[in-house]
Amino acid sequence: MRLTFNRESLLAAFQTVATVAPSRSPKPILQCVKISASTDQVVLMATDTEIGIRLSVEDIDVEAPGNAILPVSEFGNILRESTDEKLSVAVSESSVDITGESSLFNMAFQNPDEYPDVNGAESESFLKLPAKLLKELIRRTLYATDNESSRYALGGVLLEMSSSNLVAVGTDGRRLAKMEGPVEVVGAVDLGDSNTIVPSKSMGLIDRALSNPEEEVTVSLSEGHLVVRTSTAMITSGLVEGRFPKWREVFPNFSDPSEINLTVGPVYSKLRQASIMTSDESRGIDFSFDSGTLKMHGLTAQKGEAKTELPVAYDGDPLTISMDHRYVADFLKTLDNESPFTISVQGNESAVLFTTEDGYNYIVMPLARDR
């Protein structure tokens, strides 16, 4: 095999694929990326046996087709540290040689035939949706998952169908994020009952691989794996074992809630100011609504006190509720500054429901007000 490529262009693709390769493995070859070059296509692939990715790369001059194994650490460092605009890779029986205008690197040869196959079975049943929507489903739920919990089901995003909408849910037990959007269903797609839980790492990889938000992507289940296909990439992922919490029961059953309409930018600005005086031990911010004003109050004995306020459309009874400022910020950061959203709450101790008009719901449990 021999090929020539633009270093910076290949670096971006290589970094995406390399996130799958484990840093440690009893099979050292898994700590590498396999590159496969034919006369009409060049593909990078990696797997840790649970997650796999194939990514087509353009603008590579293939002088001789073939395959090569590229160690993530060494080849990644070459791509980052080299100052050559173009590099060439040539494979011999004893080495893989990377050559630039002012540099030469020789890496030990590894047999490409020993690399596990990275393929997802074709399915006649799948969901079709815009990449932009899938990215939103991921971005608005992934942050709420918990990879440290002993409840493994919390370490992933649940996917379900509701009528013709794909629903994604993430929770860590203290807050819950849900996003949904319309998809086209081809064939008979069964996502099961609260058991199609995609690992957080896989969701992050899928988000990163969706480079063109305007294209259509497909999502299918095959032999217990989720398979996502784009025009240039295929990602396969095993599922998290276990059952997801009964998330619908978490949604508060308000009888007469207070509903406050807000805009992201001003709220996020005042929240960041109020959080300056919080600490790792005391993350609570008091949100007080009264007479057309939202006041935020942060206080710690070690640091001091911060108070901010902004005008809001609220004319109900005075209401104060304490929330972890990080959880509120996580929600706001997924939206544009101009985006409107609504807070619904009933009483000082009820769960707080954040909603937008495009199918995004977020629930935060309040903190005890001990000051």
N, C-alpha and C positions, 0 to 999 in steps of 0.2 A: 504494500500500500504506500502511496505517496500523494500528499495533497498540500495545497498552499491556501492560507486564509488570512484575513484581517484579524490581528490579535485582539483588538478591543471588541469586535463583533462576537468573536468566539468566546471571549471571557464572560460576557453576559449570559450566554446560553449555558456555558459550562458551570457557572456558579449556580444557576437554577437547578440543573440536573444533579450537581454534586451535593446538594442539601439532603438527598436521599441516602447517599452512601454513609454507612456507619463509621464513626471514628475509631471504633474497636470492633473486631469480629474474629471468631475462630477461623473464618475463611478470609484470609487477607485479600483475596481478589475482589471481595465485596467493597473494600475500601478504595475501589477504583471506579472509573467511568469507562464504559466500552464505547468506542467509536466505530461505526460501520459505514463504509463508503462504497457506493455503487456508481455507475456512470450517470445516474439521474437523481441521486439522493444521498445525503449524508445525515446520519442519525446518531445522536448521543443517547446513551441509556445507562440507567443505574437502578439498583434495587438493594433493599436490606432483607429481602424475602417476604416482607409484609407489605411494603410499598414499592411500586415500580414506576418508572417514567421512561418514555421514549420521546425525544424531541428532535424534530427535523431542523436542520440548520442550512440557511441559504448562503449564497455568495462564497462558496468554497470551490476552488479549482482542483478537481480530482484528476490527477495524472495517471494514477494506477489504483484501481479499486482494491478493497481489502478491509481488514479489521485490525484494531489495536486496542490494548489495555493501557489506560492513562491513570496513574495514581493521583488521587485527588489532591494530596498535599503538594507533591512535587510539581505536577503539571499546572495546578492552580497558581502556585508561586511563580512559575515561569511566565504565565500569561499576565500576572499582575506586575512583576518586576521588570520584565523585558521592556526595552525602549524601542524595539523594532516595530515598524508599522505592520509588516507582514512576517509570518513564520511559516515554515514548512515542516511537516511530519513525514518521516520515511521509516518503514519497518524492515528490518533484516532478520535473519535467523537468531541473532544474539542480542539485538538492542532495538530501542525505539529512539530515533535521532530527531531532535527538534533544532532547526537551523534558522537563524535570522541573518540580517545583513552584518551584524556585529556580534553575534553570539552563537554558541553551539552547546547543546545539552544532549547527553546520552543516558537513557534510562534502560534498566534491565528489561529484557523481553519477558512477557507473560503470555501464555497461550490463550488467545481469545475464545477458543472452543470450550474452555473450562468455565466461562462466565455463564451464570444462569440465564435462561431465556426470559425476556421481559416482553410479554404479550398479554393482551386481554382478549378473551374470546368474543367474537362478534355475536350480537344478540339481535333478534327480530323485534324485541320489545325494548323501548327506551323512551326517555323524556328528552324533548328538544326545547331549548331555551336560549335566549341571548346571553352571551358571555357577561355582559354588563350586569344582568340580573343575578347570575350565579355569584359574581364577585360581591354584589351587595348582600346576598344571603350569607356569604361567608364572613364578610367584614363586619356585619352587624350582629353576629352571634358568636364568633370565635373567641372574642375577648372575654366572654362570660364563662368559659369552660374552666375546669380545674384539673390540671394534670397531676397535682400532688395528692389528690384525695384517694383514700383507700377504696372508695366507690368508683370503680373503673369506668362506669357508664358516664360519669361526669367529665371524663377526659376526652370527650368528643362532641360533635354536633349531631343532633338527631335530625334525620330527614323523614318526612311523612308527606302523604298526599291528603289534601282537603279539597274535595271536588276536583277542579282542574288547576288548583294551585299547589305548588311545591312549598312546603313549610320547613323551615330550619329553626332549631331551638338549641340554645346553649345555656347551661346553668352551673353554678358552683354551690348551690344551696342557699346563698345569701342574696343573689339577684338572678334574674332570668331574662334572656333576650330572645325574641321571636321575630322572624321576618318571613314573609311569604310573597309569592308572585305567580302570575299565570304562566303555565307551560303547555306545550303540545305533547299529548300522550300518544305514542305510537305502539300499537299492540297492547298486550296485557302486562302492565308494570305493577308489581306488588312490592311495596317497600316495607310490608309487615306492620306489626303493631308495636310501636315503641322499641324496635330492636335494630333498626338500620342506623347505627351510631358510627359515624366516620371519625377516626382519630384526629385530634387537633393538628398533629404534624401533617397529616394528609391534606386536610383542608387548607393549611397554609401553603402547601406545595401547589395545590390546584389553583389557588388565588394567584400565586406567582406565575404560573404557566399560562394564565389567561392574558396574553399580551395584547390581543385585539378585542376591545370591548364590544365592537360592532358585529362580530361574527357569531354564527349559531354553534352551540355545542350540544353534545348528547351525553346523557347520564343513564347508565344501565346497571343492573345487578347480574353477576355471572359467577356461579359456583362460590357464593359467599363473599364475593369481592365487588366493590364499587368500581365501575369503569367510566372514566370521563374522557371524551374525545373532542379534540379541536382539529382545525385544518393542519396543524403542525405538531400537535402533542397528543400523547395518550398516557393517562395516569391510572394505575390500578392500586387499590388499597383494600387490605383486609378490614374487617369491622371490629369494633369494640364489643367484647362479650358482655352479656348482662342486659338488664332491662332499664330503660330510661325512667326517671321519676314521672309520676302522673302530672305532667306539667300544666295541663288545663285546670287542675284543681288549685293551682297556685294563684291563678288570676283572681283578684279581689272581687267579691260580689257586692258592689256598692248599691245602696238603696237611694242615697241622696248625696252624691259626692260633690265636692268643690272642684270645679274645672277652671284651670288658669291657662290661658293661651300666651305663649312666650315665643321669643325668637332666639336662636342659638347664640349668635355673636355676643350680644350684651350680657346674657346670663353667664356664658363661659368666661368672659373677661372678669366679671365681678367674682365668680367662683375662684378663679386663679388667685385673685387678690386676697380673698378671705382665707384661702388654704395656706397662705404664707406662714401663718402662726399655728398650723397644725403640726403634729409629729407622728411618728410611727405608732406610738402608744395611744395617741388621741387624735383620731382622724375625723371626728364628727364635726359637721358644720350645721348650725341651726338655720333653717330656712323659715323666715317669719313673713306671713302675708297679712297685710292690714291696710285698709284705706288707700288702695291704689299703689301700694309700695311692696316690694320684695326686699327684705333685709337679710343679709347673710352675716353670721357671727362665728368667728373661729377663736378658740381660746385654749391655751395650754399654760400650765404653771411655769414650765421651763422657758418658753419663748415669749409669751405675751398674748396680746389680743388684737384681732382685726375685725373691723365692721365695714361692710359695704352695703349700698342700697341702689335700687333702680326702680323707675316707675313701671307698674304693670296694671293690666285691666282686672282688678280684683276689688269687689265691694262687699264681700261676705264677712262673716264673723272672724275675728282675729284667729290665726292658725299658725302654729309653730311645730315644725317637725325636723328631727335631726337625721342626717344621712352621711354616710361615708363619702367624702368629697371625691375620692378616686372613682367610685362607682358612677357618680353623676357625670364626672368628666369623661369617662369611657363612652358613655352614651353620646354626649355632645360632640366628641371628636369624630364620630362616624358621619356627622352631618355637616353641610355647608353652613357658613355663618349666617346666611340669609334664610335658612330653613325655619319654618314655623313648627312648633310642637306643642303638645298639651300635657299638663300635669293634672292627674285626677287623684284626689285623696279624700278620705272621709275620717276625720279625727286625727289627733296627734300621734296615735299609735298604730294606725292602719298602714298597710303596704302602700307604696306610692307607684302609680302607673303612669309611665311616659308613653305617649303615642304620637305617631305622625300620620299623614294622610295616605302614605304609600305602603301600608301593611306592616309597619314596624312598631312593635310593642316591647316595652322594657319595664320590668318590675324590680323595685328595690325595697328590701325590708328596712324599716327605720331602726335607728339606734336608740338606746335608752338615754334620756336626757338627765345626766347626773350632775349637772352644774347649774 
